[in-house]
Amino acid sequence: MTAPQLKYLPMKTLFLDFDGVLHSMAQTATRPFERLALIEPLVDAASFQVVISSSWRFHFELHDICQRLGRLQGLVVGTTGDAVIGRHARYREIQAYVRDYSITDWRALDDAYLEFPDDTPELILCDPRVGVEESGVIRLREWLQT
């Protein structure tokens, strides 16, 4: 009798922007990462990985970025790649990462609606004047628990 084969289940992947998500656009310098506390409890709720899609990846080393992410830092597996110029740039950057790493289940937490096609169900849109709100966290939690 042979052992049963295990089916590989890919990890859920969250593509995370910072400005307009983890803090309002107006408070990037004065109160950075103030909205992080809303997302941190998700670490206990489900298994997922984080990929940094924020433009911060061009200005800071990944190690330095992770130091700012509290309980999320251990979930960070990398960043999206080179910048893409043109229409829906952030979406195309994410799509390249999804393709390169065979990701099948993902969400993007982002405030830049123009960076994504109108019909992107994976986008959890944040208000850049506020950052992530409870409604966005609820959508994340629902996705993580499916």
N, C-alpha and C positions, 0 to 999 in steps of 0.2 A: 504494500500500500504506500503510495507516495504522499508527501506532505502537500496540503493545499497551497496554491499559489496566492501570494499577497497581491492585491491590486494597489498600484501606486496612486495615491491621491495627492495631486499637487497642492502646495500651500497657497492659501489665500494671500494676495499681495495688495498692500495699500501703497499707492503712489502719493507721496505727501509733499505739498507745497507749504511754505512758511508765511510769507507776507500776504496778509489778507485772510489767513487761515489760522495760524497759531497766535497771531496778534493782528490788530487792525493795521491797515496801511499807514494810518496817521501815527501809530504808536510803535513802529518798528524800532526806533532808537530809544524811546523812553520807557516802554513796557514790553520788551520782547518776550515772546513765548508765554504771555499771560493766559492764553486759552488752552495751553497744553494740559492743564489739570482736568479739563473736560474729557480728554481722550485717554489719559493714563489708565482709568479703571478698565478699559477694554482689554488691557494686557491680561487681566485675570479672567475675562469672559470667554476668550477663544484663542485659538492658535492662528497666528498670521505673521507675515513678515512685512517690513517697511522698506520701500525704495524711495530715496530722496529725489523728487522731481523739481524742487525749488532751484531758482537761479543762485541760491547761496552756494551751490556745489561748485560754482566757478570762482568763488571768492575765498572759500575756506576749505581746509583739509577735512576729509570725512571724519577723522578722529575728533577734531574740534567741533564739528557739527553735532556729532553724537553726544558729546559732553553736555550739550544744551537740551537734550531731549528727555531728560528724566528717566522714567521707567520704560520709555520706548527705545532707549539707546541699544538695548540688547536685541531688539528685533530688526535693527537696520542691517540689510544685507548688501547695500550698495546705492549707487546713484544712476539716474538715467545718463545717457552718453552725451555726445557732442550736441551743441545747440543746433536746432533746426530753424531755418529762416523761412518765413512765409506763412501762409494760411494754416491755421490749426497746428501751430508749431509744437506746443506742449503735447498734444494728442499724438502727433507723429513721433515725438521722442519716446513717449510711453509705448507706442506700438512697436517701435524698434526693439525696446527692451523685452516686451512681451514675446515677440517673435524669437529673439535671441535666446531667451531662457525658457521657452515653451510654457509660458504662464497661461492658464485657462480661466482663472477666476480672480478678477482684480477690480479695484475701485480707485478712483482718483479723488482726493480731497483737495479742492482747488477753488480759487476765486475768479480765475480768468476765463470767463465764459466764452470769450472770443477765440481762445486757444483750443477749443473743442468744437466738433460739429454739433449742430443743434440737437441731433438725435443720439446723444451719447448716454446710454442708460447707466454706464459705469461711473459717470461724473456725479459727485456729491458737491454741489455748488455752495460756496460760502459767500456771505456778504462782505466785501473787502473793507467796509467801514466798521465792521464788528469783529470779523473772524468767525471761526466755527461756532455754531450755536447748538443748543440741545437738540433741535430737529435734525441736524446733520449727524450728531452722535447717535441718535435713535436709528437713523438709516444705516449707519456703520454697524451698530450692534445687531440689527436685524439681518444684515448681510453676513456678518460673522457667525451667526447662530444657525444659518441654513446649511 
